[in-house]
Amino acid sequence: MNMRYTTTTRRTTVAVAMTAAFALALAGCGGEDGGDAPSAGSSKPSAPASPSPEDKGEPEPGTAAGEEVDPDAKLAEARGEGLTLVIHQAKRDAGGFVTVQGTITNDSEQPRNSIGWVGAESLLAAKNPNSVAGATLVDKEGKKRYYVLRDTESRCLCTTGIPPLLGGRSTPVFMQFPSPPSTTTEVDFTLPTFGTTSLKISG
């Protein structure tokens, strides 16, 4: 046999053997738990994201009004200092919530802000500046008060980031509460700095 051919053959055999051994070593490093190693070009998956409010059956925290309602509908009205709050709708949702939607109008000529509407709770005020997080519903028959829903980080499920209202200007607002029992059809609604008004729940 030709010496050059023998040497080349030996080198090829050694290379093949080393390649096979390297492949076996990689297969053995797939993980102590026996899982498959990531394929080439793939990256380690990150931790799963927290489920969204929709995934958990919860309403999503919002910064503006909820679904569109008739702006001319007037379910109730409450007055504050130079301000009028008109409630357009108080509706039960399928997920066990009551959504209240309305419009706040500055009837005066002076700018008005929403500082007082968030309520007296310091954590809620810190997490929801310029909001209507201080609103409540009271079931007088059931003798129970309902507060605006919030997520695990104390962010309210209501309108936030409300800018100062100039004279004659309006802003839409919404708030979501736990739903009172289905037998409760009327509740008292209160937003700090406004008077209390009675609401009939639909849906």
NORVENJO-V21712 format. One record per residue. N is the residue number from 1. RES is the residue in one small letter. PHI is phi in whole degrees, 0 to 359 (NA if undefined). OMEGA is omega as a letter, one per 40 degrees, with the letter a starting at -180 (NA if undefined). Layout:
n->(N & N)
res->(RES & RES)
phi->(PHI & PHI)
omega->(OMEGA & OMEGA)
This chain:
n->(1 & 2 & 3 & 4 & 5 & 6 & 7 & 8 & 9 & 10 & 11 & 12 & 13 & 14 & 15 & 16 & 17 & 18 & 19 & 20 & 21 & 22 & 23 & 24 & 25 & 26 & 27 & 28 & 29 & 30 & 31 & 32 & 33 & 34 & 35 & 36 & 37 & 38 & 39 & 40 & 41 & 42 & 43 & 44 & 45 & 46 & 47 & 48 & 49 & 50 & 51 & 52 & 53 & 54 & 55 & 56 & 57 & 58 & 59 & 60 & 61 & 62 & 63 & 64 & 65 & 66 & 67 & 68 & 69 & 70 & 71 & 72 & 73 & 74 & 75 & 76 & 77 & 78 & 79 & 80 & 81 & 82 & 83 & 84 & 85 & 86 & 87 & 88 & 89 & 90 & 91 & 92 & 93 & 94 & 95 & 96 & 97 & 98 & 99 & 100 & 101 & 102 & 103 & 104 & 105 & 106 & 107 & 108 & 109 & 110 & 111 & 112 & 113 & 114 & 115 & 116 & 117 & 118 & 119 & 120 & 121 & 122 & 123 & 124 & 125 & 126 & 127 & 128 & 129 & 130 & 131 & 132 & 133 & 134 & 135 & 136 & 137 & 138 & 139 & 140 & 141 & 142 & 143 & 144 & 145 & 146 & 147 & 148 & 149 & 150 & 151 & 152 & 153 & 154 & 155 & 156 & 157 & 158 & 159 & 160 & 161 & 162 & 163 & 164 & 165 & 166 & 167 & 168 & 169 & 170 & 171 & 172 & 173 & 174 & 175 & 176 & 177 & 178 & 179 & 180 & 181 & 182 & 183 & 184 & 185 & 186 & 187 & 188 & 189 & 190 & 191 & 192 & 193 & 194 & 195 & 196 & 197 & 198 & 199 & 200 & 201 & 202 & 203)
res->(m & n & m & r & y & t & t & t & t & r & r & t & t & v & a & v & a & m & t & a & a & f & a & l & a & l & a & g & c & g & g & e & d & g & g & d & a & p & s & a & g & s & s & k & p & s & a & p & a & s & p & s & p & e & d & k & g & e & p & e & p & g & t & a & a & g & e & e & v & d & p & d & a & k & l & a & e & a & r & g & e & g & l & t & l & v & i & h & q & a & k & r & d & a & g & g & f & v & t & v & q & g & t & i & t & n & d & s & e & q & p & r & n & s & i & g & w & v & g & a & e & s & l & l & a & a & k & n & p & n & s & v & a & g & a & t & l & v & d & k & e & g & k & k & r & y & y & v & l & r & d & t & e & s & r & c & l & c & t & t & g & i & p & p & l & l & g & g & r & s & t & p & v & f & m & q & f & p & s & p & p & s & t & t & t & e & v & d & f & t & l & p & t & f & g & t & t & s & l & k & i & s & g)
phi->(NA & 297 & 298 & 297 & 294 & 296 & 297 & 297 & 296 & 297 & 298 & 296 & 298 & 297 & 297 & 296 & 296 & 294 & 296 & 296 & 296 & 296 & 295 & 295 & 297 & 296 & 296 & 287 & 265 & 296 & 133 & 294 & 275 & 84 & 288 & 288 & 289 & 299 & 289 & 301 & 87 & 266 & 250 & 295 & 295 & 283 & 299 & 299 & 290 & 298 & 298 & 287 & 305 & 295 & 296 & 268 & 77 & 253 & 290 & 272 & 303 & 232 & 240 & 222 & 293 & 283 & 299 & 294 & 231 & 290 & 293 & 270 & 290 & 226 & 280 & 198 & 216 & 227 & 244 & 236 & 287 & 74 & 231 & 230 & 251 & 255 & 270 & 269 & 200 & 227 & 232 & 286 & 253 & 298 & 280 & 91 & 237 & 242 & 254 & 252 & 233 & 199 & 222 & 254 & 238 & 273 & 275 & 265 & 262 & 260 & 298 & 234 & 246 & 254 & 304 & 283 & 284 & 281 & 94 & 266 & 287 & 296 & 295 & 296 & 294 & 292 & 276 & 226 & 295 & 53 & 227 & 250 & 291 & 274 & 291 & 220 & 242 & 237 & 268 & 292 & 292 & 278 & 53 & 219 & 254 & 245 & 259 & 302 & 295 & 217 & 271 & 291 & 256 & 65 & 274 & 285 & 267 & 198 & 288 & 231 & 64 & 284 & 285 & 304 & 268 & 284 & 305 & 82 & 268 & 231 & 218 & 283 & 222 & 215 & 216 & 240 & 235 & 298 & 280 & 296 & 305 & 299 & 284 & 272 & 248 & 221 & 223 & 265 & 250 & 224 & 237 & 312 & 80 & 248 & 287 & 277 & 223 & 265 & 237 & 261 & 273 & 255 & 91)
omega->(a & a & a & a & a & a & a & a & i & i & i & a & i & a & i & a & i & i & i & i & i & i & i & i & i & a & i & a & a & i & a & a & i & a & i & i & i & i & a & i & i & i & i & a & i & i & a & a & i & a & i & i & i & a & a & a & a & i & a & i & a & i & i & a & i & a & a & i & i & a & i & i & a & i & a & a & i & a & i & a & a & a & i & i & i & i & a & a & i & a & i & i & a & a & i & a & i & i & i & a & a & i & i & a & i & a & a & i & a & i & i & i & a & a & a & a & a & a & a & a & a & a & i & i & a & a & a & a & i & a & i & a & a & a & i & i & i & i & a & i & i & a & a & i & i & i & i & i & i & i & a & i & i & i & a & i & a & i & i & i & a & a & i & a & i & a & i & a & a & i & i & i & i & i & i & a & i & a & i & i & a & i & i & a & a & a & i & a & i & i & a & a & i & i & i & i & a & a & i & a & i & i & NA)
